[in-house]
Amino acid sequence: MTQKQSYQQWRDILGILKLQQSELDFIYLQKWANTLQLSV
């Protein structure tokens, strides 16, 4: 993966969060982030 692809993926994620924030289940997402050791 190139740095440009990585940047594009982060930009896509931020766009989804901005547009869909009221529809997302953040508790579910946090659970999986913890399970997959992706949280900070």
Buried (B, 14 or more C-beta within 10 A) or exposed (E): EEEEEEEEEEEEEEEEEEEEEEEEEEEEEEEEEEEEEEEE
